[in-house]
Amino acid sequence: MSRSVLVTGGSRGIGAAIARAFAAAGDRVAATHRGSGVPDGVAGVRCDVTDEASVDRAFTEAEALHGPVEVLVANAGVTDDTLLMRMDEKTFTRVLDANLTGAYRAARRAVGPMVRMRRGRMIFISSVSAYAGAAGQANYAAAKAGLIGMARSLARELGSRGITCNVVTPGYVRSDMTDRITDARRAELMRQIPLGRTAAPEEVADVVTFLAGPRAAYVTGAVVPVDGGLAMGH
């Protein structure tokens, strides 16, 4: 059955792969962007997740096109890496606002219609950094770890209304950024990953679409790593 799906941060990388995967499955998909467009077959809605009014407008546009959002994928985020000694408070809070509070704003806007429908799926895209940490990413890792606590709290709040809330934690995913690293750095990273390679964005998308599908109807509050074994034991 075709559903109304909204993916935040769906213009490139993991978000674009997720949007394409839902569209390929026959869902009605909208993806947010900040001016860079979205994949073919997906409706683009402009949105800045750090602005509550912008989030509300994006949902209103998606609802007008496709009906109430039944699947929310909170993927939008930013990085601004620097060591703690050089990280000012603005740098710290800006990353938390986009990655964590932005996801809260999207979830808060989605929840009313989902409760009225008595069904819905919320999937939050976190990171292996949430539990493994990374030098220079105190802000990013804190935000991504916060998503886990928020999603599990929402899972407890909303389960009785037929709404599931889960988290996916990607590791190193193939991207323009990872393609630019040196061969020596790439070899060092690969030694840390039991599968010995980066993930394709589509491999993350496959897990997201599973969590949004009927076979995952009894899965909520889960944290699913897609990291090639990088963070086993965390």
N, C-alpha and C positions, 0 to 999 in steps of 0.2 A: 504494500500500500504506500503510495506517495505521501511523503510528509513534508512539512515546512521546516527547513533547516537554516540556521544562521551560524556562520563561522566568523569569528572576529579575527582580524589580521589575516585575511584570505587572499592577499594579492601575490604572494610568492612563497617559496619554500614549503614548509610543513603545512601551513594554512591553505595554500593553493592546492596542494595534493589532497588534503582532506575535502575541500570543496569539490574538486573534480571527482573524487571517489563517490561522494553522495550523489552528485549529478548523474554519474554513470549508472548508479543503482536505481535511477528514476525518481529521486526525490526533487522537490522544489527548493533550490538552494540560493540563498543570498549570502554574500561575503562582504565584510567591511574592508575599506581601504582608505588611504589618506591622499588619494590623487593619482595612484599608480595603476589603477585598473585591476581587474580580476580575470580568472580563466574564462574561456569561451563556454557558454552554456550555463553560466552562473550570473545572477543579478548582482551588480555592484552597488553598494550603498556607502556613501562617505561617512566616516565616523572617526572621532578622536575619543578613545576610551577613557581619557583623563578628564572628560567633560560630560557631566551627567545629562545635560540637555542634548548633546550630540548623540549620546547613546540612545536616549529616548527617541530622537528623530530617526535614527537608523532602524530601530525596532518598528516604529510606525510605518516606515517605508516598506520594510520586509513584510509586515502584516498586510499592508494594502496589496502587495503583489501576490503573496502566497498563503495568507491566513495566519492565525496565531502560531508562534514559533513552538514547535514540538520537540526539536533537538537543538540545543545550544552547545556549540564548541567554543570555549573561551581560550583562544590561542594568542591574541594580540599581546605584544610585549616588546621591550627594548633592552639593550645592554648598555652599560657605561662603566667599563672595567677600570679599576685603579686600586692600588694598594691602600689599606686603611689609613696609613699616615698621610696620604694625599687626598683622601676622599672627604670632601666637604659635605655638610648636611644636605645641601641642595641636590648633589649627585646621588646621595643615598635615597632621599625621599622621592626623587623623580622616577627612579627605577621601581620603587615599591608602588608608586601611584599608577604607573602604566601596567605593571605585571600582576599586582595583587588587587589593588583597589579597583582597577579597570575591570578585572574579572568579577569582583563583587558588584560593580554597577550593572554589568550585563546580566548576572544572575538575578539581581534584585528586579530588573525590568522584565525578565522572562518569567519570574515565578508566579505572578498573579494569573495570567492566562493558563499556565500549566496547572495550577491548583483548580481553576474552574473546570478545565478539561479532565482533571483527575488522571493525568498522564503526562510524562515528559522525561527527557533525558538531558542531563547536564554533564559535559565532559570537559575537564580542565587540563590544559597542556602545561605540565610542569617541566622538570628537567632532572637529570641525574645529579646536577649540582645541589638539588634540594637536600639530599642526604649524604652525598660524598663531599660537598663543598668544592671550592676552587679558589686558588690564590687570586686576589684581585676582584673577586665576585661576591663580597660580603653582602652587597645590596641585592644583586640578582638571586643569589642562593637563598637569602632570607625571604624574598618575595615568593620564590618557587616553593620553598618549604611551607610558607603560609597558605598556599593553595591547597596543600594536603589537609591541613587542619580545618580550613574552611569547608572543603568538599565533604569531609567526614562529618562535620557538624550539620551540614545541609542534608546529608544522607539520613541522619537521625531525625531531623525536623520533617522531612518531606516524604519519607518512605510510605507513610500511611496514606498519602495522596497519590500513590502510583508513580512517583518521580524518583528516578535513580540519579545518583551523583558519583562520578568516578574520576580518577586522575590517571593520566598517561605521563610517564617520565622518559622522554627520549634521551639517548646518550649522544654520541657524535653522529650527526646526520650530514649526509653529503649536501654541500651547499657551495655558493660562490666563495664564502669565507674559508671553508675547509679546503677547497681546491687551491687556495693561494698560499697555504702554509708550506714551509720548506720540506724537502724530502726527509731530512733528519728528524724534524719535529713530527712528521707523519709516521715515521718508523717507530718513534718513541711512543706515540699514542697507540699504535696498533699493537704494541707489546702489552699494553694494559688491558686490551679487549680480548677475551677468550676466543671470540669468533674471528678476530684478526682483520676486521674491516669496518668501515662506516656503514650506517644504514642509509637506504634510499628513503626519501620523504614518503614514498608510497607505502613503505613497510610500517611507518607510524600510522598512516591513514587507514590501513587495513585493521589495525587494532581499534582505532576510534570507531570505525563503522561497525565493527563487531559489538562494541560496548553500547552502541546506539540501536542495535538490532534485536530481533525477538529472541535470539538464542542467549542473550545476556539479560533477560528479564529479571533474573534473580541475583544479579550482580550489582551491588551498590556499596559505596565506601571503599572500593578497591583502589589500590595503587599498582598500576601495571607498568613495569619497566620494559622499554624497547631500547636496550643499550648493549646488546651483544654479550651480556654477562659482566659488564664493566663494574657494576656496583653490587655484585652478589654479596649477601650478608648484611647489607645496610637496611 
